[in-house]
Amino acid sequence: MASAGERLSSVLGHLNPISQATPRNKLLEKNPDDVVITLSIRTPLTKAKKGGLKDTPLDDLLIALLTAVREKSNLDPSLVEDVCVGNVLAVGQAYMARSSVLAAGFPASTAASIANRFCSSGLLAVQNIANQIIVGSIDIGLAIGAESMSSTPDDGAPKMSDKILNHPIASQNLQPMGQTSENVARDFNVSRQAMDAFAAESFQKAEKAQKLGWVDDEIVLVTVQVKDVNGESRTVVVDRDDGVRYGTTAESLSKIRAAFPQWSPSATTGGNASQLTDGAAAILLMKRWKAEEIGQPIVGKFCGATIVGLEPRIMGIGPSLSIPKILKKVGITKDDVDVFEINEAFASMGVYCIKNLALDSSKVNPRGGAIALGHPLGCTGVRQVVTALSELRRQNKRIAVTSMCVGTGMGMAGVFVSEH
């Protein structure tokens, strides 16, 4: 027979589910040393060479975002000790990062650095800042992901050593990303039909989210100078993602010709692969006790991130390896996760990863992904966090996993909790 104390404990457990020591509930517990997020915002994502940010170089994009962070956070900028910028393609990245921080109104005491691990650069920036906070190197830091694919086109792999060219695995890094998509489609029997259906769903989700205003709390307006066909500049306000193609169906996508006919099965197209895009995103991080001390609103919590490696030729399947690894590290299962943000580099990898992990597709990219919204390489890892936290708030849910495949054969994943 249960004692009075045991009965009382049982009653209190029912009244406060978080007190029950399930792995999910342990993750949701609030501790003073948690690394929390107090602001998460992004610019609109716009088409490279064509969209609203096409004439905005990386430094001006960073200044616009950093200024918005400074103004919206209501935080004394002198308290921000370090800014880590995830970026892949820009020349002179480190100069731009530090200089943009200063030009945006942060003092000389605010340091800056660059994180570059291809498509996971944004998430690496988050991890870098979080790790510094965890070990006590800094109290407050800013993680940014940013890419101007209009001004810094990707020239592919550089010339490399004969030792690399003659190595059976290292030499795979000469393969263009489109070829790796075809490798995944061929090796794992992902059909063109499945890829087009996946891509159509991404567009349809993104259309719904945009029309219903779900993304409005993610986006900060950006005022930029754009040039017309005569080279004349004018000021415009960029306020929405412009890559979403309304009315897209699998049937309409099926009519698009193969982008890479030179590689079998030639199932990847301009309609079922991520778009080239400009954009930037930011999250402000500190420990919970610090946020409470200085009166910052807590919107989320960073719970961890991890990286895996795999053969570069099938780099797209990276999330199928990194997601189980991070779930194991934080002690939860896929069923504990409310939202998965998996970067849609190509539909081939999206279809494979969802099937391989047996995920509930309704939980994956509920606002659409990179096929519909675009993939500004360095921005994506932070943009996914901003989107995931906003979607968790909308659904009144708690746990998100973000993940992406990474060029040169890697996959990265992170776990975040909403505290709306």
C-alpha positions as CSV (number, residue, x, y, z in Angstrom):
1,M,0.0,0.0,0.0
2,A,1.4,3.5,-1.0
3,S,2.5,5.8,1.8
4,A,1.0,9.3,2.1
5,G,4.2,10.7,0.8
6,E,4.1,8.5,-2.3
7,R,0.5,9.4,-3.0
8,L,1.3,13.1,-2.6
9,S,4.2,12.7,-5.0
10,S,2.0,11.0,-7.5
11,V,-0.6,13.7,-7.4
12,L,2.0,16.5,-7.8
13,G,3.5,14.6,-10.7
14,H,0.1,14.7,-12.5
15,L,-0.3,18.3,-11.7
16,N,3.2,19.2,-13.1
17,P,4.1,16.8,-15.9
18,I,7.5,18.4,-16.3
19,S,8.4,17.0,-12.9
20,Q,8.0,13.5,-14.3
21,A,11.5,12.3,-15.2
22,T,10.9,11.2,-18.8
23,P,13.7,12.1,-21.3
24,R,11.4,14.6,-23.0
25,N,10.5,16.3,-19.7
26,K,14.1,16.5,-18.6
27,L,14.9,18.3,-21.9
28,L,12.1,20.8,-21.1
29,E,13.3,21.5,-17.6
30,K,14.5,25.1,-16.9
31,N,18.0,25.5,-15.3
32,P,20.0,28.6,-14.7
33,D,22.9,27.5,-16.9
34,D,20.7,26.7,-19.9
35,V,21.9,28.5,-23.1
36,V,18.8,30.3,-24.1
37,I,17.7,32.4,-27.2
38,T,16.3,35.8,-26.5
39,L,15.8,37.0,-30.1
40,S,15.4,35.1,-33.4
41,I,14.9,37.0,-36.6
42,R,15.7,36.9,-40.3
43,T,15.5,38.9,-43.4
44,P,13.3,37.9,-46.3
45,L,14.8,35.3,-48.6
46,T,15.0,36.5,-52.1
47,K,16.0,35.1,-55.5
48,A,19.7,35.5,-56.3
49,K,20.3,37.8,-59.3
50,K,16.6,38.6,-59.5
51,G,15.1,39.3,-56.1
52,G,14.9,42.2,-53.7
53,L,18.4,41.7,-52.3
54,K,20.2,41.1,-55.6
55,D,22.0,44.4,-55.3
56,T,22.8,44.2,-51.6
57,P,26.3,42.9,-51.0
58,L,27.1,40.8,-47.9
59,D,28.4,43.6,-45.8
60,D,25.3,45.7,-46.3
61,L,23.1,42.7,-45.7
62,L,24.9,42.1,-42.4
63,I,24.6,45.7,-41.4
64,A,20.9,45.7,-42.0
65,L,20.4,42.5,-39.9
66,L,22.8,43.6,-37.1
67,T,21.0,46.9,-36.9
68,A,17.7,45.2,-36.5
69,V,19.1,42.9,-33.8
70,R,20.4,46.0,-31.9
71,E,17.1,47.8,-32.2
72,K,14.7,44.9,-31.5
73,S,16.6,43.3,-28.6
74,N,16.6,46.5,-26.5
75,L,19.9,45.2,-25.3
76,D,22.9,47.5,-24.6
77,P,25.2,46.5,-27.5
78,S,28.2,46.7,-25.3
79,L,27.0,43.5,-23.6
80,V,27.4,41.5,-26.8
81,E,30.9,40.1,-26.6
82,D,31.2,38.0,-29.8
83,V,29.4,37.7,-33.1
84,C,30.0,34.6,-35.2
85,V,28.9,34.8,-38.8
86,G,28.2,31.7,-40.8
87,N,29.1,32.3,-44.5
88,V,30.4,30.1,-47.3
89,L,31.1,32.1,-50.5
90,A,32.2,35.7,-49.7
91,V,35.7,36.8,-50.3
92,G,37.2,38.6,-47.3
93,Q,34.5,37.2,-45.0
94,A,36.4,38.0,-41.8
95,Y,36.9,41.6,-42.8
96,M,33.2,42.0,-43.6
97,A,32.0,40.3,-40.4
98,R,34.0,42.5,-38.0
99,S,33.6,45.7,-40.0
100,S,29.8,45.2,-40.4
101,V,29.4,44.7,-36.6
102,L,31.1,48.0,-36.0
103,A,29.1,49.8,-38.7
104,A,25.9,48.5,-37.3
105,G,26.4,50.3,-34.0
106,F,28.2,47.7,-31.9
107,P,31.2,49.0,-30.0
108,A,34.8,48.2,-30.6
109,S,34.6,45.8,-27.7
110,T,32.3,43.4,-29.7
111,A,34.4,40.8,-31.4
112,A,33.5,38.9,-34.6
113,S,34.5,35.7,-36.4
114,I,33.5,33.6,-39.4
115,A,32.3,30.0,-39.4
116,N,32.4,28.1,-42.7
117,R,31.4,24.5,-43.0
118,F,29.4,24.8,-46.2
119,C,25.7,24.4,-45.8
120,S,25.9,23.9,-42.0
121,S,27.8,27.2,-41.5
122,G,24.9,28.9,-39.8
123,L,24.3,26.0,-37.3
124,L,28.1,25.9,-36.7
125,A,28.0,29.6,-35.8
126,V,25.2,28.8,-33.3
127,Q,27.2,26.0,-31.8
128,N,30.4,28.1,-31.6
129,I,28.6,30.9,-29.7
130,A,26.8,28.4,-27.5
131,N,30.0,26.5,-26.7
132,Q,31.7,29.8,-25.6
133,I,28.8,30.6,-23.3
134,I,28.8,27.1,-21.9
135,V,32.5,27.1,-21.0
136,G,32.3,30.7,-19.7
137,S,34.4,32.4,-22.3
138,I,31.6,34.9,-22.9
139,D,28.2,35.7,-21.4
140,I,26.3,37.0,-24.4
141,G,26.9,36.3,-28.1
142,L,25.2,36.6,-31.5
143,A,25.0,33.8,-34.1
144,I,24.4,34.9,-37.6
145,G,24.0,33.1,-40.9
146,A,24.3,35.2,-44.1
147,E,24.8,34.7,-47.8
148,S,24.7,36.9,-50.9
149,M,24.6,34.4,-53.7
150,S,24.0,37.3,-56.1
151,S,27.3,38.9,-55.4
152,T,29.4,35.8,-54.6
153,P,28.7,32.9,-57.0
154,D,29.9,29.4,-56.2
155,D,32.8,28.4,-58.5
156,G,32.8,24.9,-57.2
157,A,35.9,23.0,-56.0
158,P,39.3,24.6,-56.4
159,K,42.3,22.9,-58.0
160,M,43.6,20.3,-55.5
161,S,46.6,18.1,-54.9
162,D,47.3,15.0,-56.9
163,K,47.2,13.1,-53.6
164,I,43.5,14.2,-53.2
165,L,42.7,13.5,-56.9
166,N,44.1,10.0,-56.6
167,H,42.3,9.2,-53.3
168,P,39.2,7.1,-53.7
169,I,37.1,9.1,-51.2
170,A,38.8,12.5,-51.1
171,S,38.5,12.7,-54.9
172,Q,34.7,12.6,-54.6
173,N,34.8,16.2,-53.6
174,L,35.4,17.1,-57.2
175,Q,31.8,16.0,-57.9
176,P,29.4,18.9,-58.3
177,M,26.4,19.0,-55.9
178,G,24.0,18.2,-58.7
179,Q,25.9,15.0,-59.3
180,T,25.6,14.0,-55.7
181,S,21.8,14.5,-55.9
182,E,21.7,12.1,-58.8
183,N,23.9,9.6,-56.9
184,V,21.4,9.6,-54.1
185,A,18.5,9.1,-56.4
186,R,20.2,6.3,-58.2
187,D,21.8,4.5,-55.2
188,F,18.6,4.6,-53.1
189,N,16.0,4.3,-55.8
190,V,14.4,7.7,-55.4
191,S,12.2,8.3,-58.4
192,R,11.6,11.5,-60.3
193,Q,7.9,11.2,-59.4
194,A,8.7,11.0,-55.7
195,M,11.0,14.0,-56.0
196,D,8.5,16.1,-57.8
197,A,5.8,15.2,-55.3
198,F,8.1,16.2,-52.4
199,A,9.0,19.5,-54.1
200,A,5.3,20.3,-54.8
201,E,4.5,19.8,-51.2
202,S,7.3,22.2,-50.2
203,F,5.8,24.9,-52.4
204,Q,2.3,24.3,-51.2
205,K,3.3,24.5,-47.6
206,A,5.3,27.7,-48.2
207,E,2.4,29.2,-50.1
208,K,0.0,28.4,-47.2
209,A,2.4,29.8,-44.6
210,Q,2.9,33.0,-46.5
211,K,-0.7,33.6,-47.3
212,L,-1.8,33.0,-43.7
213,G,1.0,35.2,-42.2
214,W,2.7,32.4,-40.3
215,V,6.1,33.7,-41.3
216,D,5.5,37.4,-40.4
217,D,7.0,37.1,-36.9
218,E,10.2,35.6,-38.4
219,I,10.9,38.4,-40.8
220,V,12.4,41.9,-40.3
221,L,12.0,44.4,-43.2
222,V,15.1,45.4,-45.0
223,T,15.5,48.8,-46.8
224,V,17.9,48.5,-49.7
225,Q,19.1,50.1,-52.9
226,V,18.2,48.3,-56.1
227,K,19.2,49.0,-59.7
228,D,16.9,49.1,-62.6
229,V,17.7,47.9,-66.2
230,N,19.3,51.3,-66.8
231,G,21.6,51.1,-63.8
232,E,19.6,53.7,-61.9
233,S,19.3,53.1,-58.1
234,R,16.1,53.4,-56.1
235,T,15.2,52.6,-52.5
236,V,12.9,49.7,-51.8
237,V,11.7,47.9,-48.7
238,V,12.1,44.1,-49.0
239,D,9.4,42.5,-46.8
240,R,8.7,39.0,-48.1
241,D,10.2,35.8,-49.4
242,D,10.0,35.9,-53.2
243,G,10.9,32.3,-54.2
244,V,7.5,30.8,-53.4
245,R,5.7,29.8,-56.6
246,Y,2.0,29.8,-56.0
247,G,-0.1,27.0,-57.5
248,T,2.8,24.6,-58.0
249,T,1.8,20.9,-58.4
250,A,3.7,17.7,-59.0
251,E,2.2,17.7,-62.5
252,S,3.6,21.1,-63.3
253,L,7.0,20.2,-61.9
254,S,7.0,17.0,-64.0
255,K,7.2,19.1,-67.1
256,I,10.5,20.7,-66.2
257,R,13.5,19.2,-68.0
258,A,16.4,17.5,-66.2
259,A,19.1,19.8,-64.9
260,F,21.8,17.3,-65.2
261,P,21.2,15.0,-68.2
262,Q,24.9,14.0,-68.1
263,W,24.3,12.0,-64.8
264,S,21.9,9.1,-64.4
265,P,19.1,9.0,-63.5
266,S,18.8,12.7,-64.4
267,A,15.9,13.2,-62.0
268,T,17.0,16.5,-60.5
269,T,15.5,19.7,-62.0
270,G,15.2,23.4,-61.4
271,G,11.9,22.7,-59.8
272,N,12.9,20.0,-57.3
273,A,16.2,21.4,-56.0
274,S,16.9,24.3,-53.7
275,Q,16.9,27.8,-55.1
276,L,19.9,30.1,-55.2
277,T,19.0,32.8,-52.7
278,D,20.2,35.8,-50.7
279,G,19.3,36.2,-47.0
280,A,20.5,36.4,-43.4
281,A,19.3,35.3,-40.0
282,A,20.3,35.9,-36.4
283,I,19.8,34.5,-32.9
284,L,20.9,36.1,-29.7
285,L,22.3,33.7,-27.0
286,M,23.1,33.8,-23.3
287,K,22.6,31.8,-20.2
288,R,19.2,31.7,-18.6
289,W,20.4,33.4,-15.4
290,K,21.9,36.2,-17.5
291,A,18.7,36.7,-19.5
292,E,16.7,36.9,-16.3
293,E,19.2,39.3,-14.7
294,I,19.0,41.8,-17.6
295,G,15.4,41.4,-18.4
296,Q,15.7,39.7,-21.8
297,P,12.6,37.7,-23.0
298,I,13.4,34.0,-23.4
299,V,12.0,32.5,-26.6
300,G,13.9,29.2,-26.9
301,K,16.7,27.1,-25.7
302,F,19.7,25.5,-27.4
303,C,20.1,21.9,-26.4
304,G,23.0,20.7,-28.5
305,A,24.3,20.1,-32.0
306,T,26.5,17.5,-33.6
307,I,28.2,16.6,-36.9
308,V,28.8,13.4,-38.9
309,G,30.9,12.5,-41.9
310,L,30.1,10.3,-44.8
311,E,31.2,9.7,-48.4
312,P,31.0,13.0,-50.3
313,R,29.4,11.4,-53.3
314,I,26.2,10.8,-51.3
315,M,26.5,13.8,-49.0
316,G,22.7,14.4,-49.3
317,I,21.9,11.6,-46.8
318,G,23.8,13.4,-44.0
319,P,20.6,14.2,-42.0
320,S,19.7,10.5,-41.9
321,L,22.9,10.0,-39.8
322,S,23.2,13.3,-37.9
323,I,19.6,13.3,-36.6
324,P,19.8,9.9,-34.9
325,K,23.1,10.9,-33.4
326,I,21.8,14.2,-31.9
327,L,18.7,12.5,-30.6
328,K,20.8,9.9,-28.8
329,K,23.1,12.6,-27.4
330,V,20.2,14.6,-25.9
331,G,18.3,11.4,-24.8
332,I,15.1,11.7,-26.8
333,T,13.5,9.8,-29.6
334,K,12.0,11.1,-32.9
335,D,8.6,10.7,-31.4
336,D,9.5,13.4,-28.8
337,V,10.1,15.9,-31.6
338,D,7.3,18.2,-32.7
339,V,9.0,19.9,-35.7
340,F,11.8,18.8,-38.0
341,E,13.5,21.4,-40.2
342,I,15.5,19.5,-42.7
343,N,17.2,21.5,-45.4
344,E,15.9,20.6,-48.8
345,A,19.1,20.9,-50.8
346,F,17.6,18.5,-53.3
347,A,14.3,16.5,-53.3
348,S,16.3,13.3,-53.7
349,M,17.9,13.7,-50.2
350,G,14.6,15.0,-48.7
351,V,12.6,12.0,-49.9
352,Y,15.4,9.6,-48.8
353,C,15.9,11.1,-45.3
354,I,12.2,11.2,-44.4
355,K,11.7,7.6,-45.6
356,N,14.9,6.3,-44.0
357,L,14.1,7.9,-40.6
358,A,10.4,7.0,-40.9
359,L,9.4,10.5,-40.0
360,D,5.9,11.8,-39.9
361,S,6.0,14.1,-43.0
362,S,3.5,16.5,-41.5
363,K,6.2,17.4,-38.9
364,V,8.9,18.0,-41.6
365,N,9.3,21.6,-42.9
366,P,5.6,22.6,-42.1
367,R,6.3,26.0,-43.7
368,G,8.1,24.6,-46.7
369,G,11.8,24.3,-47.1
370,A,14.7,25.3,-49.3
371,I,13.0,24.1,-52.6
372,A,10.3,26.7,-52.1
373,L,12.1,29.3,-50.0
374,G,15.7,29.1,-51.1
375,H,19.0,28.0,-49.6
376,P,21.4,31.0,-48.9
377,L,24.2,28.7,-48.0
378,G,25.6,30.3,-44.8
379,C,22.2,31.6,-43.7
380,T,20.2,28.3,-43.7
381,G,21.5,26.9,-40.4
382,V,20.3,29.9,-38.5
383,R,17.2,30.5,-40.6
384,Q,16.0,27.0,-39.7
385,V,16.2,27.8,-36.0
386,V,14.2,31.1,-36.5
387,T,11.6,29.2,-38.5
388,A,11.4,26.3,-36.1
389,L,10.9,28.5,-33.0
390,S,8.2,30.5,-34.8
391,E,6.4,27.3,-35.9
392,L,6.6,25.8,-32.4
393,R,5.0,28.9,-31.0
394,R,2.2,28.8,-33.6
395,Q,1.5,25.1,-32.9
396,N,1.9,25.5,-29.1
397,K,4.5,22.8,-29.3
398,R,8.0,22.5,-27.7
399,I,10.8,20.6,-29.4
400,A,12.5,21.0,-32.8
401,V,15.3,19.4,-34.6
402,T,17.2,21.2,-37.4
403,S,19.4,19.4,-39.8
404,M,21.1,19.7,-43.2
405,C,23.4,17.8,-45.5
406,V,26.8,19.4,-46.0
407,G,29.0,19.6,-49.1
408,T,32.1,17.5,-49.0
409,G,30.2,14.7,-47.2
410,M,28.8,15.7,-43.8
411,G,25.6,16.1,-42.0
412,M,24.8,18.3,-39.0
413,A,21.8,18.5,-36.6
414,G,20.7,20.5,-33.6
415,V,18.0,20.4,-31.0
416,F,16.0,23.4,-29.8
417,V,13.2,24.0,-27.4
418,S,10.6,26.7,-27.6
419,E,9.8,28.7,-24.5
420,H,6.9,30.8,-25.9
